[in-house]
Structures are given as C-alpha cells and as structure tokens.
C-alpha cells in the first residue's frame, strides 16, 4: 500500500504524519494524532459523530481521505473550544438545556450548530432542525438540542462578545 507524508494543520498546529492513502481523516485524527473528541460512529457519513470543521465548514471525517485534508485547516471540538478555558456560550446553553446527555454526538452537533450560528444567526427552529439533520442523537429526542441552539441564537450579547464586539 502506498504511504504518503502529510502535513496536516489541525487546531492551529502542524502535524507531520505518514499515512496509507486509504486512511480516512477520522482514522488519522483519532488513532494517529490521539484526538478523542473525533469519534467513530457509522463510518458512512450519516451520523455526524466524526464531524470536524474543514476550512470552517462541517464535514464528516469518516468520508474523506486524510490526504485530501492537506493544505486545509482542520478544527476539532478541542480546537473550537479549549477545555481548559470557560465553556463556549453555545456549550453553556447545551448544559442548561440538558442537550448533551451521553455526549457521544455532542462534538459534531456543537460544531454544526456553531457553523449555523455564523452563517445564519437568525435561523428559525425549522432551519436549525434542517441544519442538524446529519447529526444523530439517541438520548435527547432533539428537542433539547434545538432549544439550546435557539437560546444561543436569541442571545445577541453572547454572540457579540464571542466576536469581540461591544454588546
């Protein structure tokens, strides 16, 4: 099997790795780079568990080869919100609303919801549901997740503070 040396930019750090060309981005992030916040789920791109941001857009890491990520910026949940710092306001809404129960789907849901908030800060409940359709959750029934995202979108002072603007 052919192996390729890659430089992957993940969470603002460069990583030099040798990979087989058939290895997914999920395999390399989770197994080779030791990033447990990128999880294995369906391996078919339908559950959203392995969602990462690629140049700011959510993608399923299980559906792309690692070699395809070279030259792009990859962000995982830990790169989006450092666990050593205060939780992101969206994470706080998830905690308040009970939108994260077992936590298995949470990383993908948060990254997808954060992207929605940037792209469409006035999204309706239906638009929130539509955006999150690729993230499966077996614990919450989705109501708490949609409520948390809606609460976050309806709190402009949190979004302004996140962007460094005055409320």
Secondary structure as UniProt FT lines:
FT   STRAND          3..10
FT   TURN            11..12
FT   STRAND          13..20
FT   TURN            21..22
FT   HELIX           25..27
FT   HELIX           28..32
FT   TURN            36..37
FT   TURN            49..50
FT   STRAND          51..54
FT   TURN            55..56
FT   STRAND          57..60
FT   HELIX           61..63
FT   HELIX           66..69
FT   TURN            70..71
FT   STRAND          73..75
FT   HELIX           77..80
FT   TURN            83..84
FT   HELIX           89..97
FT   TURN            104..105
FT   HELIX           106..119
FT   TURN            121..122
FT   HELIX           125..131
FT   HELIX           132..134
FT   TURN            141..142
FT   HELIX           143..153
FT   HELIX           156..162
FT   TURN            163..164
//
